[in-house]
Amino acid sequence: MKHDEEKLCLGIETSCDDTALALYSSKRGLIDNLLSSQVNAHKIYNGIVPELCSREHTKNIYILFYELLEKHKIKPSDIDFLAVTIAPGLILSLLVGASFASGLSYALDIPIVPVHHIEAHIYSVFLEYNVEYPFLALVVSGGHTEIYLVKGFEHYELIGKTLDDAAGEAFDKGAVLLGLQYPGGSAIEKFLSSYENPETIDFPIPIKDDRIVFSFSGLKTFLRENKDKYPKDALVFSYQEAIVNHIIRTLQKAIKKTAVNRLVVVGGVAANKRLREKLNALDIECYIPSIKYCTDNAAMVSLVGNMRFLKGKYYKKSDLHKLNPDPSLRLEDFVRSIC
């Protein structure tokens, strides 16, 4: 392919509970990013129901596809290649996206670029900023809490990860314990907006040594054991503070170890206002995407897909049997498999 030719990519994201499609031009950048949220469908269960996710994806993905075509007055044949999240995530959700992409690839005879969900989050910040390498990337969401040293595209080193819950999961579970709604992060922020200067409760400090690891289960246990001993506003405020402070302390360990003072913070929890306040107070170069790019979206998938397509790494119509969604594939293993 000549690099001066414009190529149109359709990005597909169905790794968890959000159905998302995006159009991305190799010359003009992001054209559009559509998303269908399942929050209301899962709220009554106080968490994500995997089978319900896949059913909603199956229904919503075609609605979004035809909306995208109609909105921009394009035909399926105008799409030059596809980019789809194949790992990690909920297997039934991943299969919906991969099956949709495979069908389009076969019918239109166009390539598919595989994308790793964590990698897409890392590069979501590039939709708005040009970040120099190397940088540290904190991926903090409902399913992931990890720190990577990013030396270049497809050059990632895992620096630290959670030993138990992800930060977003801790927010969700804590909110349920506190009688708030799912999703927990936004419910906690909404609750605290009605209170000024709540009492502070001393939660235990996870991981007091120099290891670059996260652990949120102890905070959740302390909350469960003490939720009837303190005012609700104090519990909610202090629980959020404990989670955010633990993230900041662990980041500071990673910065000290690597001597890299350039940081990217991505994922759903990166939308948390209190976390953003504490990150902005750090004496480092820090990049956080807009809230619309923090949560799962197809814009980040299409961006990474375009980068990989330009390197000639994609599956042709004859290679579709290689497109195997994997719910637990690590980023490092994914990169090795496609290089």
C-alpha positions in Angstrom: 0.0 0.0 0.0 1.2 3.5 -0.8 1.2 5.6 2.4 -0.2 8.6 0.6 -3.5 6.7 -0.3 -6.4 7.4 2.1 -7.7 4.2 3.8 -10.9 4.1 5.7 -11.0 1.9 8.8 -14.1 0.6 10.7 -13.2 0.1 14.3 -15.2 -2.5 16.4 -15.2 -2.7 20.2 -17.3 -5.3 22.1 -15.0 -6.5 24.8 -17.3 -6.0 27.7 -20.7 -4.2 28.0 -20.4 -1.3 25.5 -21.0 -1.8 21.8 -18.9 0.7 19.8 -18.1 1.4 16.2 -15.9 4.1 14.7 -14.7 5.4 11.4 -11.1 6.4 11.1 -9.3 7.8 8.0 -5.5 7.2 7.5 -5.2 10.8 6.3 -8.0 12.7 8.2 -7.9 10.9 11.6 -11.1 10.1 13.5 -14.3 10.7 11.6 -16.9 9.4 14.0 -17.3 7.3 17.1 -20.6 5.8 18.1 -21.4 3.9 21.3 -24.4 2.0 22.7 -24.1 1.7 26.5 -25.6 -1.2 28.5 -25.4 0.5 31.9 -29.2 0.6 32.4 -29.6 -3.1 31.3 -27.1 -4.2 34.0 -27.9 -1.7 36.7 -30.7 -3.9 38.2 -28.2 -6.7 38.7 -25.6 -4.4 40.4 -23.0 -5.6 37.9 -22.3 -7.0 34.5 -24.1 -10.1 33.3 -22.0 -11.7 30.6 -24.8 -13.4 28.6 -26.8 -10.2 28.6 -23.8 -8.4 27.3 -23.6 -10.7 24.2 -27.3 -10.4 23.5 -27.2 -6.6 23.6 -24.1 -6.6 21.4 -25.8 -8.8 18.8 -28.8 -6.4 18.7 -26.9 -3.1 18.9 -23.9 -3.7 16.5 -26.1 -3.8 13.4 -28.0 -0.7 14.5 -24.8 1.2 15.0 -23.3 0.0 11.7 -26.3 1.2 9.6 -26.4 4.4 11.6 -22.8 5.1 10.8 -23.3 4.4 7.1 -26.3 6.6 6.8 -24.9 9.4 8.8 -21.8 9.7 6.6 -23.5 8.7 3.3 -21.1 5.8 2.7 -21.5 2.2 1.5 -19.9 -0.9 3.1 -17.7 -1.1 0.0 -16.1 2.2 0.9 -14.5 0.6 4.0 -10.9 -0.5 3.2 -10.2 -2.5 6.4 -11.5 -3.4 9.8 -10.0 -3.2 13.3 -11.5 -5.3 16.0 -10.8 -6.0 19.7 -10.0 -9.7 20.1 -8.6 -9.7 23.7 -9.0 -9.5 26.6 -12.6 -9.3 27.7 -15.8 -11.4 28.1 -15.5 -14.3 25.6 -19.2 -14.1 24.4 -18.8 -10.3 23.9 -15.5 -10.7 22.0 -17.1 -13.3 19.8 -19.9 -11.0 18.7 -17.4 -8.4 17.5 -15.1 -10.9 15.9 -18.0 -12.7 14.1 -19.3 -9.3 12.8 -15.8 -8.4 11.6 -15.3 -11.8 10.0 -18.6 -11.6 8.1 -17.8 -8.2 6.7 -14.3 -9.2 5.8 -15.5 -12.2 3.9 -18.3 -10.4 2.2 -16.3 -7.3 1.2 -12.9 -9.1 0.8 -11.1 -6.6 3.1 -8.5 -7.2 5.8 -9.0 -7.4 9.6 -6.5 -5.9 12.0 -6.5 -7.5 15.5 -6.3 -5.1 18.4 -5.7 -5.8 22.1 -8.0 -3.9 24.5 -5.3 -2.7 26.8 -3.2 -1.5 23.9 -6.2 0.4 22.6 -6.7 2.1 25.9 -3.0 3.1 26.1 -3.3 4.8 22.7 -6.7 6.4 23.4 -4.7 9.4 24.6 -3.1 9.8 21.2 -6.6 10.7 19.8 -5.9 14.1 21.4 -2.2 14.4 22.3 1.1 13.6 20.7 3.0 11.8 23.5 6.7 11.2 23.2 8.3 7.9 24.1 9.1 6.5 26.5 6.2 6.9 28.9 4.5 5.1 31.7 0.9 4.0 31.1 -1.6 3.4 33.9 -4.5 1.4 32.6 -7.2 1.7 35.3 -10.7 0.4 34.7 -13.4 -2.0 35.8 -11.4 -5.0 34.7 -7.8 -3.9 34.7 -5.3 -2.0 36.8 -1.8 -2.2 35.3 1.2 -0.1 34.7 3.3 -0.4 31.5 6.5 1.1 30.4 5.8 2.0 26.7 9.0 2.3 24.7 7.2 2.5 21.3 4.3 1.0 19.4 4.2 -2.7 20.2 7.0 -2.3 22.7 5.4 -2.7 26.1 6.9 -3.9 29.5 4.5 -4.7 32.3 5.8 -2.9 35.4 3.0 -3.6 37.9 -0.5 -5.0 38.2 -3.2 -5.7 40.8 -3.1 -8.8 42.9 -6.9 -9.0 43.2 -9.6 -6.6 42.2 -9.2 -3.9 39.6 -9.8 -0.4 40.8 -13.1 0.0 38.9 -14.3 -3.3 40.4 -13.4 -2.0 43.8 -15.5 1.1 43.2 -18.4 -1.0 41.9 -18.4 -3.5 44.8 -17.9 -0.8 47.4 -20.8 1.2 46.1 -23.1 -1.8 46.4 -21.9 -2.3 50.0 -22.7 1.4 50.7 -26.2 1.1 49.2 -25.3 3.1 46.0 -26.0 2.2 42.4 -23.9 0.5 39.8 -21.6 1.7 38.2 -19.8 2.6 41.4 -17.4 5.3 40.4 -20.1 7.7 39.1 -22.5 6.8 41.9 -19.9 7.7 44.5 -19.0 11.0 42.8 -22.7 11.9 42.5 -23.3 11.1 46.2 -20.3 13.1 47.4 -21.4 16.2 45.4 -24.0 16.8 48.1 -21.5 16.9 51.0 -18.8 19.3 52.0 -15.8 18.3 54.2 -17.0 14.8 55.3 -15.3 13.1 58.2 -12.1 11.2 57.3 -11.8 7.5 58.3 -8.4 5.9 58.3 -8.6 2.9 55.9 -5.7 0.4 55.9 -2.8 1.2 53.5 -2.4 -1.7 51.0 1.2 -2.8 50.1 3.5 -0.9 52.4 6.7 -2.3 50.8 8.4 -1.2 47.6 6.6 -3.6 45.3 4.8 -2.0 42.4 1.5 -3.9 42.8 -2.0 -3.0 43.6 -4.4 -4.6 46.1 -7.9 -3.3 46.7 -9.5 -6.3 48.4 -8.4 -5.2 51.9 -10.1 -1.8 51.4 -13.3 -3.6 50.5 -13.1 -5.9 53.5 -12.5 -2.9 55.9 -15.5 -1.2 54.3 -17.7 -4.3 54.8 -16.7 -4.7 58.4 -17.1 -1.0 59.4 -20.0 0.2 57.2 -22.3 0.4 60.2 -19.9 2.2 62.5 -19.5 5.5 60.7 -21.7 8.1 58.9 -22.3 7.1 55.3 -20.8 10.3 53.8 -17.5 9.6 55.8 -17.4 6.0 54.5 -18.0 7.0 50.9 -15.5 9.8 50.9 -12.8 7.8 52.8 -13.2 4.7 50.6 -12.7 6.8 47.5 -9.7 8.5 49.0 -8.2 5.2 50.0 -8.5 3.8 46.4 -7.1 7.0 44.8 -4.2 7.3 47.3 -3.2 3.7 46.7 -3.1 4.3 43.0 -1.0 7.5 43.4 1.4 5.8 45.8 1.9 2.9 43.4 2.5 5.2 40.5 5.1 7.1 42.4 7.0 3.8 43.0 6.9 3.1 39.3 8.1 6.6 38.4 11.0 6.2 40.9 12.0 2.8 39.6 11.9 3.6 35.9 13.0 7.3 36.2 10.3 8.0 33.6 8.4 11.2 34.4 6.0 11.1 31.5 2.7 9.4 32.3 -0.5 8.4 30.5 -3.5 7.5 32.5 -6.3 5.7 30.7 -9.4 3.5 31.2 -12.8 4.2 32.8 -11.4 5.1 36.3 -9.3 7.8 34.6 -12.6 9.8 34.5 -12.7 10.0 38.3 -12.5 13.6 39.3 -10.6 13.0 42.5 -8.0 10.9 40.8 -7.5 13.6 38.2 -7.0 16.2 40.9 -4.3 14.1 42.6 -2.6 13.3 39.2 -2.5 17.0 38.3 -0.8 17.7 41.6 2.1 15.4 40.7 5.3 17.1 39.5 5.3 15.1 36.2 4.2 15.3 32.6 0.8 13.7 32.7 -1.7 13.0 29.9 -5.4 11.9 30.5 -7.9 11.6 27.6 -11.3 13.3 27.6 -13.9 11.4 29.5 -15.5 10.1 26.3 -12.3 8.3 25.5 -11.7 6.9 29.0 -14.5 4.4 28.8 -14.5 1.6 26.2 -14.8 3.1 22.7 -14.1 2.1 19.1 -12.1 5.3 18.3 -9.1 4.0 20.2 -9.5 0.6 18.4 -9.6 2.2 15.0 -6.5 4.4 15.8 -4.4 1.4 16.8 -5.8 -0.6 13.9 -4.6 2.1 11.5 -1.1 2.1 13.1 -0.9 -1.7 12.7 -2.3 -1.7 9.2 0.4 0.7 8.1 2.9 -1.9 9.3 1.3 -4.5 7.1 0.1 -6.6 10.0 -3.5 -7.8 9.3 -5.5 -10.9 8.4 -6.7 -11.3 4.8 -9.9 -13.1 3.9 -8.0 -16.3 3.6 -6.6 -15.9 7.2 -9.9 -15.5 9.0 -9.4 -18.8 10.8 -6.5 -17.1 12.7 -8.8 -14.5 14.3 -9.3 -16.2 17.6 -10.8 -14.1 20.5 -9.0 -14.8 23.8 -10.6 -13.5 27.1 -7.3 -13.6 29.0 -4.5 -13.0 26.5 -1.8 -10.8 28.0 -0.6 -7.7 26.0 3.0 -9.0 25.8 1.8 -12.4 24.4 -0.5 -10.7 21.9 2.3 -8.6 20.5 4.5 -11.6 20.1 1.8 -13.5 18.3 1.3 -10.8 15.6 5.0 -9.7 15.1 
